[in-house]
Amino acid sequence: MLYFQIKDYNEFREIFGTCKSARGSIQNRILLSFWKTRFKRNCIIDIENAGIASKIRTMSELFDTVMENLNQHIPDDYQNLGQVSFRIKDRTYTFYCTKYTSVDPKVMRVTNNTCIDPKCVTVWDTHTKKKYNVKISKIFLDACQTNKVVIGEPTTIYCAEELQRRWEAYMNSVLGSLELVVDKDFHKIYNSDCHAGPITSCMNNKKNYHFYEKSVNASAASLIDNNQGGKIVARCIIFHDVEICNREGKYNFAERQYAVNDQGDMYKHILIQKLIEAHLIDFYKVIGASCGDVTALIDVNGRPLKDTKVKIAMNLKYNDYLSYQDTFKNYYPDQHYAYNYCVDRTSPYHDLGHTVEHYEWDD
């Protein structure tokens, strides 16, 4: 038996009276269904022990309660399950699922699942290892089944629809205000006054950006947020005419991405997706790779290029400005080429993986 503390008749009508939603469902019946459901063993929400039901008076409280408990629950067999993580505004959720995971099997790390389609998240099938864009409501339903959530069919459907609605609203607000800019304004992307928030980089607010203007063929790529005055939320350098050893042709390469600390991975992911959709790059540094991962490369079709050897024409002269290099660390002045590997230790070369302002080798 459930007991409710009701102040007066108006509150009684508010909780138990007919209340239709925009989708046509009668919401008080969903609440009643939730209250009446006898939770089975191993359910993540135990009404009778926690006394939760009598505290839930609105659909919003119902949704928040289910989401919070599902987010906090760790199943006994969690090691055999996939994990899907996503963020809505300032709240991060992680669900254990049987069918889906956010861990990219090719690089074995959690990958941001933001998708240009605002209805979906990017996940991998835990069995086939294939990549899919899946509606977030399907993720929720799989998580409910995986975690033995027994809250009644009306409540389950409502929460899935509400999560889908909130996700789409959030992503539309985010994606609608973001714009890709690719130009030669290197000063802007390294100027913290042009950033929407802190972007951690040892090259900020220095003159090292002149390196990209005169020593190498490159462009400045940035993701700006028009809701924040057109300020930059993510950036990267695009190197042009990059050569892949033992392969013909020249390619465009998006170097390691940097983004505002809050929701940085999401912005990096959107930046790369927009560059791919605009056909501006052929491969890129794996999102989340460290400055030392010189071969953490992946092509635009998702094929890893681990241990791929790449090089680029570079012309450095004594006292030229030098920017720290994440990939092309080994510069051979006699060849005027920089590589992501050591070609010949007997030949003079310079390590560009240091935070120095000027090139100090007179060739």
Buried (B, 14 or more C-beta within 10 A) or exposed (E): EEEEEBEEEEEEEBBBEEBEEEEEBEBBBBBBBBBEBEBEEEBBBBBEEEEBBEEBBEBEEBBBBBBBBBBEBEBEEEEEBBBBBBBBEEEEBBBBBBBBBBBBBBBEBBBBBBBBEBBBBBBBBBEEEEBBEBBBBBBBBBBBEBBBBBBBEBBBBBBBBBBBBBBBEBBEEBBEBBEBBBEEBBBBBBBEEBBBBEBEBEBBEBEBBBBBBEBBBBBBBBBBBEEBEEBBBBBBBBBBBBBBEEEEEBBBBBBBBBBBEEBBBBBBBBBBBBBBEEEBBBBBBBBBBEBEBBBBBBBBEEEBBEEBBBBBBBBBEEEBBBBBBBBBBBBBBEBEBBBBBEBEEEEEBBEBBEEEBEBEEEB
